[in-house]
Amino acid sequence: MPLYELVMICRMGESTALSQMLKMVSTTILSEGGVVRGYTNLGDRVLPKNIKSFDSVSHGVGRWI
């Protein structure tokens, strides 16, 4: 079985929203037959390019997981 790595960039915000997002992603992976071995917080980093969210707010820093 191949091993894949997923890098997620999340908006800076509440920790409850982050935990809900991680649970949702884990549930989706598990329902498709995958296995989640763990998470690593890579910290808050400046993004190479500003990203606009769906509500037209520009973000220059993201949380990498």
C-alpha positions, 0 to 999 in steps of 0.5 A: 500500500502506498504512503501519501502525505497531505499538506494543509494550509489553514487560515489563522483563527480559532483552535475549535475551528481547526480541530473541527476541520481536522476531524472532518478531514480524518473522517473523510479519509477513514470513510474512503478506506485510508489510514491517518497515522498522525498530524504534525503542526509545521507552524505559522508561516508567511505565504508565498502569495496572498490568498483571498478567501471566499469572503474576499479577505486577503490572507498573508499568513497561514498555519501549515499542518 
